[in-house]
């Protein structure tokens, strides 16, 4: 028969078993949480490592592509420099011939043509002898030292290029 003492003992035993089960469940949950935290931290570290590797590889590829583009641009500029230098030599020759034709009558025109011929020859030699980077540095330095003269020269050059483009367009249309 179940007496109150026996019932109390059974209830206490059931409570103890429930506490033990709850303690085991709490330990299991804590172990699972620790394991999940460890796995999450490991995954985050792996993702960070992969992201750093990807960033490093991307930076390397960008650097390589930039270098290749710079080399290709330098090659094209060098080719254009040669063509410009040749055109400068031809212009200097034409100006020298015009100056020589009018040399028997010394005038402002013959002196101007001779000076322009010398200038064109100097520019052609500079194009041939110096790199684009050096010339760009010289132009920047000139612009800083003489901004008004530089602006005037740029405007004159712009008008000359516009006239040449317009003349070439008219020639192509006819």
C-alpha positions as CSV (number, residue, x, y, z in Angstrom):
1,X,0.0,0.0,0.0
2,X,1.1,3.5,-0.7
3,X,1.5,5.5,2.4
4,X,2.2,9.1,2.4
5,X,5.8,8.4,3.3
6,X,6.2,6.0,0.5
7,X,4.5,8.5,-1.9
8,X,6.8,11.2,-0.7
9,X,9.8,9.0,-1.3
10,X,8.6,8.2,-4.7
11,X,8.0,11.8,-5.5
12,X,11.4,12.7,-4.2
13,X,13.0,10.0,-6.3
14,X,11.1,11.2,-9.3
15,X,12.2,14.8,-8.6
16,X,15.8,13.7,-8.2
17,X,15.6,11.7,-11.5
18,X,14.0,14.8,-13.2
19,X,16.8,17.0,-11.8
20,X,19.4,14.6,-13.0
21,X,17.7,14.5,-16.4
22,X,17.5,18.3,-16.5
23,X,21.2,18.5,-15.4
24,X,22.2,16.1,-18.2
25,X,20.0,18.0,-20.7
26,X,21.7,21.3,-19.6
27,X,25.1,19.7,-19.9
28,X,24.2,18.4,-23.4
29,X,22.9,21.8,-24.4
30,X,26.0,23.5,-23.1
31,X,28.2,21.0,-24.9
32,X,26.2,21.5,-28.1
33,X,26.5,25.3,-27.7
34,X,30.2,25.1,-27.2
35,X,30.6,22.8,-30.2
36,X,28.4,25.1,-32.3
37,X,30.4,28.2,-31.2
38,X,33.7,26.4,-32.0
39,X,32.5,25.4,-35.4
40,X,31.2,28.9,-36.1
41,X,34.5,30.5,-35.0
42,X,36.3,28.0,-37.2
43,X,34.1,28.7,-40.2
44,X,34.5,32.5,-39.7
45,X,38.3,32.1,-39.5
46,X,38.3,29.9,-42.7
47,X,36.0,32.5,-44.5
48,X,38.4,35.3,-43.4
49,X,41.4,33.4,-44.6
50,X,39.7,32.7,-48.0
51,X,38.6,36.3,-48.2
52,X,42.1,37.6,-47.6
53,X,43.5,35.1,-50.2
54,X,40.9,36.3,-52.7
55,X,41.7,39.9,-52.0
56,X,45.4,39.3,-52.4
57,X,44.8,37.4,-55.7
58,X,42.5,40.1,-57.0
59,X,45.1,42.8,-56.1
60,X,47.8,40.8,-57.8
61,X,45.7,40.4,-60.9
62,X,44.8,44.1,-60.9
63,X,48.5,45.0,-60.6
64,X,49.4,42.6,-63.5
65,X,46.6,44.0,-65.7
66,X,47.6,47.6,-64.9
67,X,51.2,46.8,-65.7
68,X,50.2,45.2,-69.0
69,X,48.0,48.2,-69.9
70,X,50.8,50.6,-69.0
71,X,53.3,48.7,-71.1
72,X,50.9,48.6,-74.1
73,X,50.2,52.3,-73.7
74,X,53.9,53.0,-73.5
75,X,54.5,51.0,-76.6
76,X,51.8,52.9,-78.5
77,X,53.1,56.2,-77.3
78,X,56.6,55.3,-78.3
79,X,55.3,54.4,-81.8
80,X,53.5,57.7,-81.9
81,X,56.5,59.6,-80.7
82,X,58.5,58.2,-83.6
83,X,55.9,59.2,-86.1
84,X,55.6,62.7,-84.5
85,X,59.4,63.1,-84.6
86,X,59.4,62.2,-88.3
87,X,56.6,64.6,-89.0
88,X,58.6,67.3,-87.0
89,X,61.6,66.6,-89.1
90,X,59.6,67.0,-92.3
91,X,58.1,70.2,-91.0
92,X,61.5,71.5,-90.0
93,X,62.8,70.7,-93.5
94,X,59.9,72.5,-95.2
95,X,60.3,75.5,-93.0
96,X,64.1,75.5,-93.6
97,X,63.5,75.4,-97.4
98,X,61.1,78.3,-97.2
99,X,63.6,80.3,-95.1
100,X,66.4,79.5,-97.6
101,X,64.2,80.6,-100.5
102,X,63.7,84.0,-98.9
103,X,67.2,84.2,-97.5
104,X,68.5,86.4,-100.4
105,X,66.2,89.2,-99.0
106,X,66.8,89.2,-95.2
107,X,63.4,89.9,-93.6
108,X,61.4,89.2,-90.6
109,X,59.7,86.4,-92.5
110,X,62.9,84.5,-93.3
111,X,64.2,84.9,-89.7
112,X,60.9,83.7,-88.4
113,X,60.8,80.7,-90.7
114,X,64.4,79.8,-89.7
115,X,63.6,80.1,-86.0
116,X,60.4,77.9,-86.5
117,X,62.5,75.4,-88.4
118,X,65.1,75.2,-85.6
119,X,62.2,74.9,-83.1
120,X,60.6,72.1,-85.0
121,X,63.9,70.2,-85.3
122,X,64.5,70.6,-81.6
123,X,61.0,69.3,-80.8
124,X,61.6,66.3,-83.1
125,X,64.9,65.5,-81.5
126,X,63.3,65.8,-78.0
127,X,60.5,63.4,-79.1
128,X,63.1,60.9,-80.3
129,X,65.4,61.2,-77.3
130,X,63.1,61.5,-74.2
131,X,60.5,59.2,-72.8
132,X,56.8,60.2,-72.5
133,X,57.1,60.4,-68.7
134,X,60.1,62.8,-68.9
135,X,58.3,65.0,-71.4
136,X,55.1,65.0,-69.3
137,X,57.2,66.0,-66.3
138,X,58.8,68.9,-68.3
139,X,55.3,70.1,-69.4
140,X,54.1,70.1,-65.8
141,X,57.2,72.0,-64.6
142,X,56.7,74.5,-67.4
143,X,53.0,75.0,-66.5
144,X,54.0,75.6,-62.9
145,X,56.8,78.1,-63.7
146,X,54.9,80.0,-66.4
147,X,51.2,79.4,-66.2
148,X,50.1,82.3,-68.4
149,X,52.5,81.3,-71.2
150,X,51.4,77.7,-70.8
151,X,47.7,78.6,-71.1
152,X,48.4,80.8,-74.1
153,X,50.4,78.0,-75.8
154,X,47.7,75.5,-75.0
155,X,45.1,77.7,-76.6
156,X,47.2,78.3,-79.7
157,X,47.9,74.6,-80.0
158,X,44.2,73.9,-79.6
159,X,43.3,76.3,-82.4
160,X,45.9,74.7,-84.6
161,X,44.7,71.2,-84.0
162,X,41.1,72.3,-84.6
163,X,42.1,73.9,-87.9
164,X,44.0,70.8,-88.9
165,X,41.1,68.5,-88.0
166,X,38.6,70.7,-89.9
167,X,40.9,70.8,-92.9
168,X,41.3,67.0,-92.9
169,X,37.6,66.6,-92.6
170,X,37.0,68.9,-95.6
171,X,39.7,67.0,-97.6
172,X,38.0,63.7,-96.7
173,X,34.6,64.9,-97.8
174,X,35.8,66.0,-101.3
